[in-house]
Amino acid sequence: MSFRLAGPVLEGEFVRLEPLDHRHAPDLAVAAEEDRSSFGYTWVPTAAEVGPYIEAQLARAATGRLAPYAQVAKSSGRAVGATAYWEPRLWPVKGHLCAIEVGFTWLATSAQGTGLNTESKLLLFRNAFENWGAARVDLKTDARNSRSRAAIEGWARGLKVF
């Protein structure tokens, strides 16, 4: 059986990752407008662009190349950002997942630094490795995005696998 990219609901202590849907639009519109200066090198839709943004993400999902999520803070039940699996690469012969990227991530300013994004990444990585059998998960950021780079480096230092 070949791998088909379809992201399941993933739930942690602080965040629930739900497949992105138009029902998330009102919350994401609020989240996107909190303090746009914190987004830096990440493209985030404005409140007026959230509907078309969701449509574009769902269109990418229909191609099998993206599984977009809303990041829902469990404390409030509100969507505070988005993230996604992107570009699954399959083993040539068997059609099983070899590698996948995690990206398209943005969070409301109020959710940044709270641990929600760290837990989101852990849930995505765990699902890719343990449930899908991925050999590799990629996490990328713009080289100029020092805040994102510091978060990734801090997260990597916290891993106890070396």
C-alpha positions as a Markdown table, in Angstrom:
| # | Residue | x | y | z |
|---|---|---|---|---|
| 1 | Met | 0.0 | 0.0 | 0.0 |
| 2 | Ser | 1.3 | 3.4 | -0.9 |
| 3 | Phe | 1.6 | 6.3 | 1.5 |
| 4 | Arg | -1.2 | 8.9 | 1.3 |
| 5 | Leu | -0.6 | 12.2 | 3.1 |
| 6 | Ala | -3.6 | 12.9 | 5.4 |
| 7 | Gly | -2.9 | 14.5 | 8.7 |
| 8 | Pro | -4.8 | 13.0 | 11.7 |
| 9 | Val | -5.8 | 15.1 | 14.7 |
| 10 | Leu | -2.8 | 15.2 | 17.1 |
| 11 | Glu | -3.2 | 16.2 | 20.7 |
| 12 | Gly | -0.8 | 17.1 | 23.4 |
| 13 | Glu | -1.0 | 18.7 | 26.8 |
| 14 | Phe | -1.3 | 22.3 | 25.6 |
| 15 | Val | -2.1 | 22.1 | 21.9 |
| 16 | Arg | -4.4 | 20.1 | 19.6 |
| 17 | Leu | -3.5 | 20.0 | 15.9 |
| 18 | Glu | -6.7 | 19.9 | 13.8 |
| 19 | Pro | -6.7 | 19.5 | 10.0 |
| 20 | Leu | -7.2 | 23.0 | 8.8 |
| 21 | Asp | -10.7 | 23.9 | 7.8 |
| 22 | His | -12.8 | 27.0 | 7.2 |
| 23 | Arg | -14.2 | 26.8 | 10.7 |
| 24 | His | -10.8 | 28.0 | 11.9 |
| 25 | Ala | -11.0 | 31.2 | 9.9 |
| 26 | Pro | -12.5 | 33.5 | 12.6 |
| 27 | Asp | -9.9 | 32.5 | 15.2 |
| 28 | Leu | -7.0 | 32.7 | 12.7 |
| 29 | Ala | -8.1 | 36.1 | 11.5 |
| 30 | Val | -7.8 | 37.4 | 15.1 |
| 31 | Ala | -4.5 | 35.5 | 15.7 |
| 32 | Ala | -3.0 | 37.0 | 12.5 |
| 33 | Glu | -3.7 | 40.6 | 13.5 |
| 34 | Glu | -2.3 | 40.6 | 17.1 |
| 35 | Asp | 1.1 | 42.1 | 16.4 |
| 36 | Arg | 2.3 | 41.6 | 12.9 |
| 37 | Ser | 5.8 | 42.9 | 13.7 |
| 38 | Ser | 6.7 | 39.6 | 15.3 |
| 39 | Phe | 6.3 | 37.6 | 12.0 |
| 40 | Gly | 9.5 | 38.8 | 10.4 |
| 41 | Tyr | 10.5 | 36.4 | 7.7 |
| 42 | Thr | 7.3 | 34.3 | 7.9 |
| 43 | Trp | 4.4 | 35.1 | 5.6 |
| 44 | Val | 1.2 | 35.3 | 7.6 |
| 45 | Pro | -2.2 | 36.2 | 6.0 |
| 46 | Thr | -3.9 | 39.4 | 7.2 |
| 47 | Ala | -7.4 | 39.0 | 8.6 |
| 48 | Ala | -8.9 | 39.7 | 5.2 |
| 49 | Glu | -6.6 | 37.1 | 3.6 |
| 50 | Val | -7.4 | 34.2 | 5.9 |
| 51 | Gly | -10.2 | 32.8 | 3.8 |
| 52 | Pro | -8.1 | 32.7 | 0.6 |
| 53 | Tyr | -5.2 | 31.4 | 2.6 |
| 54 | Ile | -7.2 | 28.5 | 3.8 |
| 55 | Glu | -8.4 | 27.8 | 0.3 |
| 56 | Ala | -4.8 | 27.8 | -1.0 |
| 57 | Gln | -3.7 | 25.4 | 1.7 |
| 58 | Leu | -6.7 | 23.1 | 1.0 |
| 59 | Ala | -5.8 | 23.2 | -2.7 |
| 60 | Arg | -2.3 | 22.2 | -1.9 |
| 61 | Ala | -3.6 | 19.4 | 0.3 |
| 62 | Ala | -5.8 | 18.1 | -2.6 |
| 63 | Thr | -2.5 | 17.5 | -4.5 |
| 64 | Gly | -1.2 | 15.2 | -1.8 |
| 65 | Arg | 1.8 | 17.5 | -1.1 |
| 66 | Leu | 0.5 | 19.2 | 2.0 |
| 67 | Ala | -1.4 | 18.4 | 5.2 |
| 68 | Pro | -2.2 | 21.7 | 6.9 |
| 69 | Tyr | -3.2 | 22.1 | 10.5 |
| 70 | Ala | -4.7 | 24.7 | 12.8 |
| 71 | Gln | -2.8 | 25.0 | 16.1 |
| 72 | Val | -5.5 | 25.1 | 18.7 |
| 73 | Ala | -4.6 | 26.2 | 22.2 |
| 74 | Lys | -6.3 | 23.7 | 24.6 |
| 75 | Ser | -6.6 | 26.4 | 27.3 |
| 76 | Ser | -9.0 | 28.5 | 25.2 |
| 77 | Gly | -10.1 | 26.2 | 22.4 |
| 78 | Arg | -9.1 | 28.8 | 19.9 |
| 79 | Ala | -7.0 | 28.4 | 16.8 |
| 80 | Val | -3.8 | 30.5 | 17.4 |
| 81 | Gly | -1.8 | 29.6 | 14.3 |
| 82 | Ala | -1.1 | 27.1 | 11.6 |
| 83 | Thr | 1.5 | 24.5 | 10.7 |
| 84 | Ala | 1.7 | 21.7 | 8.1 |
| 85 | Tyr | 3.4 | 18.6 | 6.8 |
| 86 | Trp | 4.8 | 19.4 | 3.4 |
| 87 | Glu | 6.5 | 17.6 | 0.5 |
| 88 | Pro | 6.4 | 13.9 | 1.4 |
| 89 | Arg | 9.1 | 11.9 | -0.3 |
| 90 | Leu | 8.5 | 8.2 | -0.8 |
| 91 | Trp | 10.9 | 5.3 | -1.2 |
| 92 | Pro | 11.0 | 4.6 | -4.9 |
| 93 | Val | 10.2 | 0.9 | -4.9 |
| 94 | Lys | 7.7 | 0.4 | -2.1 |
| 95 | Gly | 5.9 | 3.7 | -2.0 |
| 96 | His | 6.3 | 4.1 | 1.7 |
| 97 | Leu | 7.2 | 7.4 | 3.3 |
| 98 | Cys | 10.9 | 8.1 | 3.4 |
| 99 | Ala | 10.9 | 11.8 | 4.5 |
| 100 | Ile | 8.6 | 14.7 | 5.1 |
| 101 | Glu | 9.0 | 18.4 | 5.9 |
| 102 | Val | 7.3 | 20.3 | 8.7 |
| 103 | Gly | 6.7 | 24.0 | 7.8 |
| 104 | Phe | 4.2 | 26.7 | 6.8 |
| 105 | Thr | 4.2 | 27.5 | 10.6 |
| 106 | Trp | 3.0 | 30.8 | 12.1 |
| 107 | Leu | 1.6 | 31.7 | 15.5 |
| 108 | Ala | -0.2 | 34.6 | 17.1 |
| 109 | Thr | 2.1 | 36.8 | 19.0 |
| 110 | Ser | 0.4 | 35.8 | 22.3 |
| 111 | Ala | 1.1 | 32.1 | 21.6 |
| 112 | Gln | 4.8 | 32.6 | 20.7 |
| 113 | Gly | 7.2 | 31.4 | 23.4 |
| 114 | Thr | 4.5 | 29.5 | 25.3 |
| 115 | Gly | 5.5 | 26.0 | 24.4 |
| 116 | Leu | 2.6 | 25.5 | 22.0 |
| 117 | Asn | 4.8 | 25.4 | 18.9 |
| 118 | Thr | 7.4 | 23.2 | 20.5 |
| 119 | Glu | 4.7 | 20.7 | 21.5 |
| 120 | Ser | 3.2 | 21.0 | 18.0 |
| 121 | Lys | 6.6 | 20.1 | 16.4 |
| 122 | Leu | 7.0 | 17.1 | 18.8 |
| 123 | Leu | 3.5 | 15.8 | 17.9 |
| 124 | Leu | 4.3 | 16.1 | 14.2 |
| 125 | Phe | 7.7 | 14.5 | 14.5 |
| 126 | Arg | 6.3 | 11.7 | 16.7 |
| 127 | Asn | 3.5 | 11.0 | 14.3 |
| 128 | Ala | 5.8 | 11.0 | 11.2 |
| 129 | Phe | 8.4 | 8.6 | 12.9 |
| 130 | Glu | 6.2 | 6.3 | 14.9 |
| 131 | Asn | 3.0 | 6.1 | 12.9 |
| 132 | Trp | 4.1 | 6.7 | 9.4 |
| 133 | Gly | 7.6 | 5.1 | 9.7 |
| 134 | Ala | 9.4 | 8.1 | 8.2 |
| 135 | Ala | 13.2 | 7.8 | 8.1 |
| 136 | Arg | 13.7 | 11.6 | 8.2 |
| 137 | Val | 11.7 | 14.8 | 9.1 |
| 138 | Asp | 13.0 | 18.1 | 7.8 |
| 139 | Leu | 12.6 | 21.4 | 9.7 |
| 140 | Lys | 13.6 | 24.5 | 7.8 |
| 141 | Thr | 13.7 | 28.2 | 8.3 |
| 142 | Asp | 15.0 | 31.3 | 6.5 |
| 143 | Ala | 18.7 | 31.9 | 7.4 |
| 144 | Arg | 17.9 | 35.5 | 8.3 |
| 145 | Asn | 15.2 | 34.5 | 10.8 |
| 146 | Ser | 17.3 | 34.5 | 13.9 |
| 147 | Arg | 14.3 | 34.0 | 16.3 |
| 148 | Ser | 13.2 | 30.9 | 14.5 |
| 149 | Arg | 16.8 | 29.6 | 14.2 |
| 150 | Ala | 17.3 | 30.1 | 18.0 |
| 151 | Ala | 14.0 | 28.2 | 18.7 |
| 152 | Ile | 15.1 | 25.3 | 16.5 |
| 153 | Glu | 18.6 | 25.3 | 18.0 |
| 154 | Gly | 17.2 | 25.4 | 21.5 |
| 155 | Trp | 14.8 | 22.6 | 20.7 |
| 156 | Ala | 17.6 | 20.5 | 19.2 |
| 157 | Arg | 19.8 | 21.1 | 22.3 |
| 158 | Gly | 17.0 | 19.8 | 24.5 |
| 159 | Leu | 16.9 | 16.5 | 22.6 |
| 160 | Lys | 18.6 | 13.7 | 24.5 |
| 161 | Val | 19.4 | 11.5 | 21.6 |
| 162 | Phe | 23.1 | 12.4 | 20.9 |
